[in-house]
Amino acid sequence: MLKAMAKDAGFLKHKRITNHSVRKFLVQKLRNANIPPTETMAITGHNNVQSITNYSNISVDQQQK
């Protein structure tokens, strides 16, 4: 299903898109938008803050702040 959605969205074939990569991308975008971890957990279905911390990287802007 995800492969079909990626194809319909026009993603390049050489890009490997998985459930994990989409979930990680979402967590990073929510974190960059300063969405609180509890709201991120509700959206992504994670059970604890540590699990979303493992998915996310802090952006350069956030590191500078």
C-alpha positions as CSV (number, residue, x, y, z in Angstrom):
1,M,0.0,0.0,0.0
2,L,2.8,2.4,0.9
3,K,4.6,1.7,-2.4
4,A,1.5,2.5,-4.3
5,M,0.9,5.8,-2.4
6,A,4.6,6.8,-3.0
7,K,4.2,6.1,-6.7
8,D,0.9,8.1,-6.9
9,A,2.6,11.0,-5.1
10,G,5.4,11.0,-7.7
11,F,8.3,9.9,-5.5
12,L,11.4,8.7,-7.3
13,K,11.7,5.0,-7.7
14,H,15.2,4.9,-6.3
15,K,14.0,6.4,-3.0
16,R,13.3,3.7,-0.4
17,I,10.1,4.7,1.4
18,T,9.1,2.6,4.4
19,N,6.6,2.9,7.2
20,H,9.6,3.6,9.5
21,S,11.0,6.3,7.2
22,V,7.6,8.0,7.0
23,R,7.1,7.9,10.7
24,K,10.6,9.3,11.4
25,F,10.0,12.1,8.9
26,L,6.7,13.0,10.6
27,V,8.3,13.0,14.1
28,Q,11.0,15.3,12.8
29,K,8.6,17.7,11.2
30,L,6.4,17.8,14.3
31,R,9.5,18.5,16.5
32,N,10.7,21.2,14.1
33,A,7.3,22.8,14.4
34,N,7.7,22.8,18.2
35,I,4.8,20.4,18.7
36,P,4.9,19.1,22.3
37,P,6.1,15.5,22.7
38,T,2.8,14.4,24.2
39,E,0.9,15.6,21.1
40,T,3.4,14.0,18.8
41,M,2.9,10.7,20.7
42,A,-0.8,11.0,20.2
43,I,-0.4,11.5,16.5
44,T,2.2,8.8,15.9
45,G,0.9,6.2,18.3
46,H,4.1,6.1,20.4
47,N,3.8,5.0,24.0
48,N,6.6,7.0,25.6
49,V,8.7,10.1,25.0
50,Q,11.9,8.0,24.7
51,S,10.6,6.2,21.6
52,I,10.0,9.5,19.7
53,T,13.3,10.8,20.8
54,N,14.9,7.8,19.1
55,Y,13.2,8.8,15.9
56,S,14.0,12.5,15.8
57,N,17.1,14.5,15.2
58,I,17.3,18.1,16.5
59,S,17.6,20.6,13.7
60,V,20.4,23.1,13.5
61,D,18.0,25.9,14.4
62,Q,16.9,24.1,17.5
63,Q,20.5,23.4,18.5
64,Q,21.3,27.1,18.2
65,K,18.4,28.1,20.4
